[in-house]
């Protein structure tokens, strides 16, 4: 759960930064957000969650 919240906040910061920079229009940002909500209700949601957790696990390992 903590990874999901942290990832959501990180992506929100990226979207806001891109929006302020003018790289992304408001309509495109809203479309991406809507796509994310739609994707989360499909059968791919567990697979995406597992992949993101695996990637986060790679970055959190210390040697």
C-alpha positions in Angstrom: 0.0 0.0 0.0 2.8 2.4 0.9 4.4 1.9 -2.5 1.1 2.6 -4.2 0.6 5.9 -2.4 4.2 7.0 -2.9 4.0 6.1 -6.6 0.8 8.0 -7.0 2.3 11.1 -5.4 5.4 10.8 -7.5 3.3 10.5 -10.7 1.2 13.5 -9.6 4.3 15.6 -9.1 5.5 14.6 -12.5 2.2 15.5 -14.2 2.0 18.9 -12.4 5.6 19.6 -13.4 5.0 18.7 -17.0 1.8 20.7 -17.0 3.5 23.8 -15.7 6.3 23.4 -18.2 3.8 23.3 -21.0 4.8 19.8 -22.2 1.4 18.4 -21.5 -1.9 20.0 -22.1 -4.7 19.9 -19.5 -6.8 17.7 -21.7 -4.0 15.2 -22.2 -3.3 15.1 -18.5 -7.0 14.5 -17.7 -7.1 11.8 -20.4 -4.1 10.1 -18.8 -5.7 10.2 -15.4 -9.0 8.8 -16.8 -7.1 6.1 -18.5 -5.4 5.1 -15.3 -8.7 4.8 -13.5 -10.2 2.8 -16.3 -7.1 0.5 -16.4 -7.3 -0.1 -12.7 -10.7 -1.7 -13.1 -9.6 -4.2 -15.7 -8.0 -7.7 -15.2 -4.6 -6.2 -15.9 -4.6 -4.3 -12.6 -3.0 -7.1 -10.5 -0.4 -7.7 -13.1 0.5 -4.0 -13.3 0.6 -3.9 -9.5 2.9 -6.9 -9.3 5.3 -5.4 -11.9 5.4 -2.1 -10.1 6.1 -3.9 -6.8 8.9 -5.9 -8.4 10.5 -2.7 -9.8 10.1 -1.0 -6.4 11.7 -4.0 -4.8 14.7 -3.7 -7.1 15.3 -0.1 -6.1 14.8 -0.7 -2.4 17.4 -3.5 -2.1 20.6 -2.5 -0.5 23.9 -4.3 -0.8 
